[in-house]
Amino acid sequence: MTTQLTALRQGRANLVLATLFLGMFVLGSAELLVVGVLNLIASDLQVSVPTAGTLVTAYALGLAIGGPVLAALTITLDKRTVLVGTLVLSIAGTLVVVLTSEYGVFLAARAATGALQGLFISAAFPAGISVVRPDRTGRAIAVVIAGVAVSAALGVPVGTLAGQTLGWRGSFAALVVLTAVALIATLAVVPSVPSSGGGAGHQARHAFAPRVLAVLFLNVLVFAALFAALTYIVPFLESVTDISGGLISVFLLAYGAATAVGSFAGGRFADTNAARTLTVATIGVAVALLALWLGGANAVLAALALLALGLFAMGMLPSIQYRVISLAGPGGALAQSLPASAANVGIAAGSAAGGIAIGHFAASSVVVTGLILAAVAIPVAWATGFLRPSAADATGEARPATLTTE
């Protein structure tokens, strides 16, 4: 008979979510691993460090642009098939990175694997949502997002350590092994999740509706605010807080831990009231940046502000995803990949804005830049709270959760 995937026992559902968490963690680590070994790559491939830095940009652009394109092209496929295929191709792309000595090939492989991460994200959310009760949707989203949050916390320091012990090629070879583990786990435990909602053209009309774009715009603003400050947080901590060396690493690890806690905790708030959570969290980001600006000279206050920033910024992501899916209605399957794209647009914009600020003013200007962007985001967050799916869409079609069982 046909039944909801939520009929899965809780233990099996948790195993599925853990597998999706692992996949997101591995692919998220692939994005940030290169930062920790950037100087080694530049030396080996005989390019400058700024040139090697475009490997980060290529991955982000691949995710932001290629992810939604691949999601549209695979919209009618079973989500389990998409997850498995994405992991297989990611292994192939990473092997190219390990084996190549040509920078251009490396760059192309990075863009391709970035697009594959975007595709994985678009399939991981419906797969995770499908195995839980409707009232636990936000928590399922949070577990999937937490994979990226934990990879963001550990990617750079672990990448640096791995580069020192294994070399940069050895680091990426280890990533191939981890991706293979995620692939085996996906094959073993993730159930079939049939596509729903029609073809790409039909879904695009709903996924790119103004109400959805408004929430995505909020996502861009918040990530721009966050990364205007975060991209240049090391010079801020050195010149304003007057700390250096190992203590900066401790601050950054604490921030990373806060993002992981925030992403897990945010799921419960998304289930309770996602729209209100977005407003509260956006205000929280602004207050944290204000505290960092005013109290940044004090190490304790700076640490507390960074913890709050991580909690609020990542704590709102489950609600962003929840709102995009629900507002997209029948276009929910295509809309799954859009928040990640919006976040990467925000990261690029915020980093650029922060770069302009620190290039002309003191290091504290990056926090002020982030604060201004966060202040702009507050009324946007409040306004999105009034958005509702159109009457024609309010049919629950955003939960692709059917399974044929024996």
C-alpha positions in Angstrom: 0.0 0.0 0.0 1.0 3.7 -0.2 1.8 5.3 3.1 3.7 8.3 4.5 7.4 7.8 4.9 6.8 9.1 8.4 5.6 5.5 9.1 9.3 4.6 9.5 10.2 3.8 13.0 11.9 6.6 15.0 15.2 4.7 15.2 15.3 4.2 11.4 14.3 7.8 10.8 17.2 8.9 13.1 19.6 6.7 11.1 18.4 8.3 7.8 18.9 11.8 9.3 22.4 10.8 10.6 23.3 9.6 7.1 22.2 12.9 5.5 24.1 14.8 8.2 27.2 12.8 7.3 26.7 13.6 3.6 26.3 17.3 4.2 29.3 17.3 6.6 31.5 15.6 4.0 30.5 17.9 1.1 30.6 21.0 3.4 34.2 20.0 4.4 35.1 19.7 0.7 34.2 23.4 0.4 36.4 24.6 3.2 39.2 22.1 3.2 41.0 24.0 0.5 41.2 27.1 2.8 43.4 25.2 5.3 45.8 24.0 2.6 45.7 27.0 0.3 49.4 27.9 0.6 50.4 24.3 -0.1 48.3 24.1 -3.2 49.7 27.4 -4.5 53.2 26.2 -4.0 52.6 22.8 -5.6 50.8 24.1 -8.6 53.1 27.2 -8.9 50.4 29.8 -8.7 50.1 32.8 -6.3 48.0 32.5 -3.1 45.4 35.0 -4.4 45.1 33.0 -7.6 44.7 29.8 -5.5 42.0 31.7 -3.6 39.8 31.5 -6.7 39.3 27.8 -5.9 37.1 29.0 -3.0 35.2 31.4 -5.3 34.8 28.7 -8.0 33.2 26.3 -5.5 30.8 28.9 -4.2 29.7 30.0 -7.6 29.3 26.4 -8.6 27.0 25.8 -5.6 25.1 29.1 -6.1 24.5 28.8 -9.8 25.0 25.1 -10.7 23.1 23.7 -7.8 19.7 25.0 -8.8 20.4 24.2 -12.4 21.2 20.6 -11.6 18.2 20.5 -9.3 15.9 21.6 -12.1 17.4 19.0 -14.5 16.9 16.2 -12.0 13.6 17.3 -10.6 11.7 14.2 -11.7 14.2 11.7 -10.3 13.9 9.8 -7.1 15.7 11.7 -4.4 17.7 8.7 -3.2 18.9 8.2 -6.8 20.0 11.9 -6.8 21.8 11.5 -3.5 23.7 8.4 -4.6 24.6 9.9 -8.0 25.8 13.1 -6.4 28.1 11.3 -4.0 29.5 9.1 -6.8 30.3 12.1 -9.0 31.7 14.0 -6.0 34.2 11.1 -5.5 35.1 11.4 -9.1 35.6 15.1 -8.9 37.7 14.9 -5.8 39.9 12.2 -7.4 40.5 14.6 -10.3 41.7 17.2 -7.8 44.0 14.6 -6.2 45.5 13.5 -9.5 45.8 16.7 -11.5 48.8 19.0 -11.8 47.0 21.6 -13.9 45.4 24.5 -12.1 42.7 25.0 -14.7 41.6 21.4 -14.3 41.6 21.9 -10.5 39.5 25.0 -10.9 36.9 23.3 -13.1 36.7 20.3 -10.8 36.0 22.7 -7.8 33.2 24.4 -9.7 31.7 21.1 -10.6 31.9 19.7 -7.1 30.3 22.9 -5.8 27.4 22.4 -8.1 27.1 18.8 -6.9 26.9 20.0 -3.3 24.0 22.3 -4.3 22.3 19.3 -5.9 22.9 17.1 -2.8 21.3 19.8 -0.6 18.2 20.0 -2.9 17.7 16.2 -2.4 18.8 15.9 1.2 16.1 18.1 2.6 13.1 16.3 1.1 14.7 13.0 2.0 15.1 14.1 5.6 11.6 15.7 5.8 10.0 12.5 4.4 11.0 10.3 7.3 9.6 12.4 10.1 6.1 13.5 11.3 4.9 16.9 9.9 5.3 18.5 13.3 9.0 17.6 13.3 9.8 19.0 9.8 11.9 21.9 11.2 14.0 19.5 13.4 14.7 17.3 10.4 15.8 20.3 8.4 18.0 21.4 11.3 19.9 18.0 11.4 20.6 18.3 7.7 21.8 21.9 8.0 23.9 21.0 11.0 26.1 18.9 8.8 27.2 22.1 7.0 27.5 24.0 10.3 29.8 21.4 11.8 31.9 21.3 8.7 32.2 25.0 8.8 33.4 24.9 12.4 35.9 22.1 11.7 36.8 22.5 8.0 39.6 25.1 8.2 41.4 23.9 11.4 41.1 20.2 10.4 42.1 21.0 6.8 45.2 22.8 8.2 46.1 19.9 10.4 45.5 17.4 7.6 47.6 19.4 5.2 50.5 19.4 7.7 50.4 15.7 8.3 49.2 14.3 4.9 50.0 17.0 2.4 47.2 18.7 0.5 46.7 15.8 -1.9 46.5 13.4 1.0 43.9 15.6 2.6 41.7 15.4 -0.5 42.3 11.6 -0.7 41.0 11.3 2.9 38.0 13.2 1.7 37.4 10.6 -1.0 37.3 7.9 1.7 34.9 9.9 3.8 32.6 10.5 0.8 32.7 6.8 0.0 31.6 6.1 3.6 28.7 8.5 3.1 27.8 6.8 -0.2 27.7 3.3 1.4 25.6 4.6 4.3 23.2 6.3 1.8 22.8 3.1 -0.2 22.2 1.2 3.0 19.7 3.3 4.9 18.1 6.1 2.9 14.7 5.0 1.4 13.3 5.8 -2.0 11.7 9.3 -2.1 9.8 9.7 -5.3 9.7 13.1 -6.9 6.5 15.2 -6.6 5.2 18.5 -7.8 5.6 18.2 -11.6 8.3 19.2 -14.0 10.9 22.0 -13.6 8.8 24.6 -15.6 5.7 24.0 -13.4 7.8 24.1 -10.2 9.8 27.2 -11.2 6.6 29.3 -11.3 6.1 28.6 -7.6 9.7 28.4 -6.5 10.5 31.8 -7.8 7.2 33.5 -6.7 7.7 36.9 -5.1 6.8 35.6 -1.6 9.7 33.0 -1.9 12.1 35.6 -3.3 11.4 37.9 -0.3 12.6 35.2 2.1 15.6 34.5 -0.1 16.4 38.2 -0.1 16.3 38.1 3.7 18.7 35.2 3.5 21.1 37.2 1.3 21.0 40.2 3.7 21.7 38.2 6.8 24.6 36.3 5.3 26.0 39.5 3.9 25.8 41.1 7.3 27.5 38.0 8.9 30.3 37.7 6.4 31.0 41.4 6.1 32.3 41.0 9.7 33.3 37.3 9.7 35.6 37.3 6.7 37.8 39.9 8.3 37.3 38.8 12.0 41.0 37.9 12.4 42.3 41.4 11.7 39.5 42.7 13.9 40.5 40.5 16.8 44.1 41.3 16.3 43.8 45.1 16.2 40.6 45.8 18.3 40.5 42.9 20.8 44.3 42.7 20.9 44.6 39.0 20.8 46.6 36.8 18.5 47.9 33.3 17.7 46.3 30.4 19.5 43.7 32.5 21.2 42.2 33.6 17.9 41.8 29.9 17.0 40.0 29.3 20.3 37.6 32.2 19.5 36.9 30.8 16.0 36.4 27.3 17.3 34.0 28.7 19.9 32.1 30.5 17.2 32.0 27.3 15.1 30.6 25.4 18.1 27.9 28.0 18.5 26.9 27.7 14.9 26.4 23.9 15.3 24.4 24.4 18.5 22.3 27.1 16.8 21.5 25.0 13.8 20.3 22.1 15.9 18.3 24.3 18.3 16.8 26.3 15.4 14.8 23.3 14.2 12.6 23.3 17.2 11.8 27.0 16.8 11.1 26.5 13.1 8.5 23.9 14.0 7.0 26.2 16.6 6.8 29.4 14.5 9.3 29.8 11.6 8.1 33.3 10.6 8.6 34.7 14.1 11.9 33.0 14.5 13.3 34.8 11.4 12.4 38.2 13.0 13.8 37.3 16.4 17.0 35.8 14.9 17.6 38.7 12.6 17.4 41.1 15.6 19.7 38.8 17.5 22.3 39.0 14.7 22.1 42.8 14.7 22.4 43.0 18.5 25.4 40.6 18.4 27.2 42.8 15.8 26.4 45.9 17.9 27.8 44.3 21.0 30.9 43.2 19.0 31.4 46.8 17.8 30.8 48.4 21.2 32.6 45.8 23.3 35.1 44.4 20.9 38.0 45.8 22.9 37.2 43.5 25.7 38.1 39.8 25.0 35.2 38.4 27.1 32.6 40.6 25.5 34.0 39.9 22.1 33.8 36.2 22.7 30.2 36.4 24.0 29.2 38.5 21.0 30.7 35.9 18.6 28.9 33.1 20.4 25.6 35.0 20.1 26.3 35.7 16.4 26.9 32.1 15.7 23.8 31.0 17.6 21.4 33.5 16.0 22.8 33.4 12.4 22.8 29.6 12.1 19.7 29.2 14.3 17.6 30.9 11.7 18.6 28.6 8.8 16.1 25.9 9.6 13.3 28.5 9.6 14.6 30.0 6.3 14.5 26.5 4.7 11.1 25.8 6.3 9.6 29.0 5.0 10.9 28.7 1.5 9.6 25.2 1.2 6.2 26.1 2.6 5.8 29.3 0.6 6.9 27.6 -2.6 4.0 25.1 -2.3 4.1 22.8 -5.4 7.5 24.2 -6.3 9.0 23.0 -3.0 11.2 20.4 -4.6 13.0 22.9 -6.8 13.0 25.6 -4.0 15.0 23.2 -1.7 18.3 24.4 -3.3 17.6 28.1 -3.3 18.5 29.1 0.3 22.0 27.7 -0.1 22.4 29.7 -3.3 21.1 32.8 -1.6 23.5 32.3 1.3 26.4 32.1 -1.1 25.3 35.3 -2.8 25.2 36.9 0.6 28.6 35.6 1.5 30.1 37.0 -1.7 28.4 40.4 -1.3 29.2 40.7 2.4 32.9 39.7 1.9 33.2 42.3 -0.9 31.5 45.0 1.3 33.7 44.2 4.2 36.8 44.3 2.0 35.9 47.7 0.8 35.4 48.9 4.3 38.6 47.6 5.7 40.5 48.9 2.7 39.5 52.4 3.5 38.8 52.5 7.3 39.8 50.8 10.5 39.3 47.1 11.2 36.2 47.9 13.2 34.5 49.1 10.1 33.8 45.6 8.9 31.6 45.1 12.0 29.8 48.4 11.4 29.2 47.3 7.8 27.7 44.1 9.0 25.6 46.0 11.5 24.2 48.3 8.8 23.2 45.3 6.7 21.6 43.5 9.6 19.7 46.7 10.5 18.3 46.7 6.9 17.4 43.0 7.3 15.2 43.5 10.4 12.2 45.2 8.6 12.6 42.7 5.8 12.3 39.8 8.3 9.3 41.4 9.9 7.6 41.9 6.6 8.2 38.2 5.5 6.2 37.2 8.6 3.0 38.3 6.8 3.7 36.1 3.8 1.5 33.1 3.2 1.3 30.5 0.4 -1.3 31.3 -2.2 -4.7 29.6 -1.7 -4.0 27.4 -4.7 -0.7 26.2 -3.1 -1.9 25.6 0.4 -2.4 21.9 -0.1 0.6 20.4 1.7 2.3 19.5 -1.5 5.6 20.7 -0.3 6.2 17.5 1.7 7.3 14.9 -0.9 6.6 12.1 1.5 5.1 9.1 -0.2 6.5 5.6 -0.3 5.2 2.4 -1.7 5.6 -0.3 0.9 4.8 -4.0 0.9 
